[in-house]
Amino acid sequence: MTDFAQMGTVLGAQAAIAQVVADGEQTIAQKNATIADYKAALLSEQIHAGALDHLVDVLMAELQRLDPANRLLKPTGKHFGDGRPQKQLSAVYADKFDALGKAKGLKRPETLRAQAK
């Protein structure tokens, strides 16, 4: 004899499982889309930072050509890990970077940038 009550329970359970799977797949798809958005934003910021680095290099070269004694070109007496001397312009950048990082709630923003010692 067929147990229609049990059959209904099984069909209900299958439907519930299918819904959980569908919800899980949708959640995974949403998270993957969010991760893709974050990756695209990070890539954009990396490209932007690279272009800004180049722009600073070009402007520094032009400043060196026009005014070799400019205060922003003077060394601070510190050096970066790769041996390059830190210039006053880099110190101005570091100070602002750290201040903005702290304003955004970072405890030690200096760990996120190149440091001169």
N, C-alpha and C positions, 0 to 999 in steps of 0.2 A: 504494500500500500504506500502511496506517495504521501510524504509529510509536507503538506503545502506551507505550514507555518515555518518549518525548518528551511524549506526552499526559499521562502520570502526573506528569512534572516540571512541566508547565504547571498542572495541577490542584493540585499541591502548592504551587506558587508562588502561585496564586490564593488558596488557603486561608491561606497564611502572610500574604499582603498583607491579606486580610480580617481576620485576627487582629490585625495591627498597627494597622489602622484602628480596630477595635473597642476595643483597648487605649488608643489615643490618644483616642478619644471618651470613654471612661470616665475617663481622666486629666483631660481638659478639664472634664468634668462635675464631678469631684471638686474641681478647682481653682476652678471657678465657685461651687460650694457653699461652699468655704472663703472666697472673696472675699465672698460674700453674708453669711456669718457675721461676717466682719470689719467689713463695712459696718454691719450691725445693731448690733454691739458699739460701734462708733464713734458711731453715732447715739444710742445709749443713753447713752454717756458725755457727749456734747454736751448732751443734754437734762438729764442729772444736773448737769452744770456750770452750766447756765443756771438751774436751780432753786436750786442752792446760792448762786449769785450773788445771786439774788433774796432768799434767806433772809438772807444777810449784810447786804444793803441794809435789810431790815426790822429786823433786830437792831441795826444801827448807828443807825437812826432812833430806835429805842426807847431805846438807850443815850444818844443825844444828848438826848432828851427828859428822861430820868431823871437823868443825870449829865453835863452838858455839859463839865465839866472833866476827865472821865476821861482817863487817860494814853493809852489806845488811840486817842483821837480827836485827839490832838495831831499837828500836821504835822511831818514829818521835815525839811522844807526842800527836798525834791526834788519834781519834778513829772513826771507821765506825759506821753506824747507829745501827748495831747489837751488838755493844760493843767491837768488836775485835780491838786490837790496830793496827794502821798502822805501818808497818815496812819500812825501807828505800827502799827496793826493790819495794814496792807498790808505793812509792813516785816517783821512777825512771819511773815506768810504767805510772803513772798519767801524769807526765811531757811530756813524749813522746806521749801519747795518745792525749793530748791537742794540742801539736805542730803539729802532723799529721792532726788532725781534722781541725785546723785553716788553714793549708796548703791546705786542700781540700775545704776551703770556709765556714766552720762552724763558726758561731760567738761565740757560747758557747759550745764547745765540752764536757766540764766537766759535763754538764747535762746528758750526755749519759753514764756515768760510775759511779761506786760507789765512793762516796766522803767521805773523812775523815775530821773530824772537831776537 
